[in-house]
Amino acid sequence: MSRAKVVAVILAGAAALALAGAGAAWTFPLRAGADTAGAEKAGPGPRPVHRVNPSYPAQAKKDKVQGDVELAIQIEPSGAVTHVVAVSGPTPLRAAAADAVRQWRFEPGDAVLKATITVRFTLVEEK
């Protein structure tokens, strides 16, 4: 086999492997969710019917702290949010995110559900 054919076969194999990997990642996403007004809820479940936006902590704003805070929550059959725990995110923003999400209400359901909410804190430059 000539050197050009060996290179062509290797490149074709690498391209096929990359396409197969991309197809698998697209078909089986590791996490689903949609950004909605600075917060997202991963996975299927009840829709929020009442949201409270978090207050940006003054010290965090002064220190220019921003980022996503991930919260593990429990939604009662009534739609009330209970058992809010910050899983990740900047420490100065966690309490504000948890306080806001505790006030959320979801559509009533038949059972207790667990969900993950991501609250995004982004500083906007003032002109």
C-alpha positions as CSV (number, residue, x, y, z in Angstrom):
1,M,0.0,0.0,0.0
2,S,1.4,3.4,-0.9
3,R,2.0,6.1,1.7
4,A,-0.8,8.3,0.3
5,K,-3.3,5.5,0.7
6,V,-2.3,4.8,4.3
7,V,-2.7,8.4,5.2
8,A,-6.1,8.6,3.4
9,V,-7.3,5.5,5.3
10,I,-6.2,6.9,8.7
11,L,-7.8,10.2,8.0
12,A,-11.0,8.6,6.9
13,G,-11.1,6.4,10.0
14,A,-10.5,9.4,12.2
15,A,-13.3,11.4,10.5
16,A,-15.7,8.5,10.9
17,L,-14.8,8.1,14.6
18,A,-15.3,11.9,15.2
19,L,-18.7,11.8,13.4
20,A,-19.8,8.8,15.5
21,G,-18.7,10.5,18.7
22,A,-20.5,13.7,17.8
23,G,-23.7,11.8,16.9
24,A,-23.6,9.9,20.2
25,A,-23.1,13.1,22.2
26,W,-26.0,14.8,20.3
27,T,-28.3,11.8,20.7
28,F,-27.6,11.3,24.4
29,P,-27.0,14.7,26.0
30,L,-25.5,14.7,29.5
31,R,-27.8,17.5,30.7
32,A,-30.9,19.1,29.3
33,G,-32.2,22.5,30.2
34,A,-33.2,25.9,28.8
35,D,-32.0,29.3,30.0
36,T,-35.0,31.3,31.2
37,A,-34.5,34.8,32.6
38,G,-31.2,33.9,34.3
39,A,-32.3,30.6,35.7
40,E,-32.6,27.1,34.2
41,K,-34.2,23.9,35.3
42,A,-32.6,20.7,34.1
43,G,-34.7,17.9,32.9
44,P,-38.4,17.4,32.4
45,G,-40.8,18.4,35.2
46,P,-43.4,20.9,36.3
47,R,-43.2,24.4,34.9
48,P,-42.6,27.3,37.3
49,V,-45.7,29.5,37.6
50,H,-44.1,32.1,39.9
51,R,-40.4,33.1,40.0
52,V,-38.6,35.5,42.2
53,N,-35.3,37.0,40.8
54,P,-32.4,37.0,43.2
55,S,-31.0,40.2,44.7
56,Y,-27.4,40.7,43.7
57,P,-25.5,40.8,47.0
58,A,-23.9,44.3,47.4
59,Q,-20.5,43.0,48.4
60,A,-20.5,40.4,45.5
61,K,-21.4,43.2,43.1
62,K,-18.6,45.4,44.5
63,D,-16.1,42.6,44.2
64,K,-17.4,41.9,40.7
65,V,-18.3,38.3,41.5
66,Q,-20.5,36.6,38.9
67,G,-21.3,33.1,37.7
68,D,-23.8,30.3,37.9
69,V,-25.1,28.9,41.1
70,E,-26.5,25.3,40.9
71,L,-29.2,24.4,43.4
72,A,-30.6,21.0,44.2
73,I,-34.3,21.5,45.1
74,Q,-37.3,19.4,46.1
75,I,-40.8,20.4,44.7
76,E,-43.7,19.3,46.8
77,P,-47.0,18.1,45.2
78,S,-48.5,21.6,46.0
79,G,-45.8,23.2,43.8
80,A,-43.9,24.7,46.8
81,V,-40.1,24.5,46.8
82,T,-38.4,22.9,49.8
83,H,-35.0,21.6,50.7
84,V,-32.9,24.0,48.7
85,V,-29.2,23.1,48.7
86,A,-26.4,25.0,46.8
87,V,-24.4,22.4,44.9
88,S,-21.9,24.7,43.2
89,G,-21.2,28.3,42.3
90,P,-19.5,31.3,43.8
91,T,-19.9,31.2,47.6
92,P,-21.0,34.9,47.9
93,L,-23.9,34.3,45.5
94,R,-25.3,31.0,46.9
95,A,-27.5,32.4,49.7
96,A,-29.1,35.0,47.4
97,A,-29.9,32.3,44.8
98,A,-31.3,29.9,47.4
99,D,-33.5,32.6,49.0
100,A,-35.0,33.5,45.6
101,V,-35.7,29.9,44.5
102,R,-37.3,29.1,47.9
103,Q,-40.0,31.6,46.8
104,W,-40.7,29.9,43.5
105,R,-43.9,28.0,42.9
106,F,-44.4,25.3,40.3
107,E,-47.5,23.7,38.7
108,P,-49.0,21.3,41.2
109,G,-48.2,17.6,40.7
110,D,-48.9,14.1,42.0
111,A,-45.6,13.5,43.8
112,V,-42.5,15.0,45.4
113,L,-40.0,15.8,42.7
114,K,-36.3,16.6,42.8
115,A,-34.8,19.0,40.3
116,T,-31.7,21.1,39.7
117,I,-32.0,24.8,39.1
118,T,-29.1,27.0,37.8
119,V,-29.3,30.7,38.7
120,R,-27.0,32.9,36.6
121,F,-25.6,36.1,38.1
122,T,-24.2,38.4,35.4
123,L,-22.9,41.9,36.1
124,V,-24.0,44.6,33.6
125,E,-21.6,47.4,33.0
126,E,-23.2,50.8,33.7
127,K,-22.6,53.5,31.2
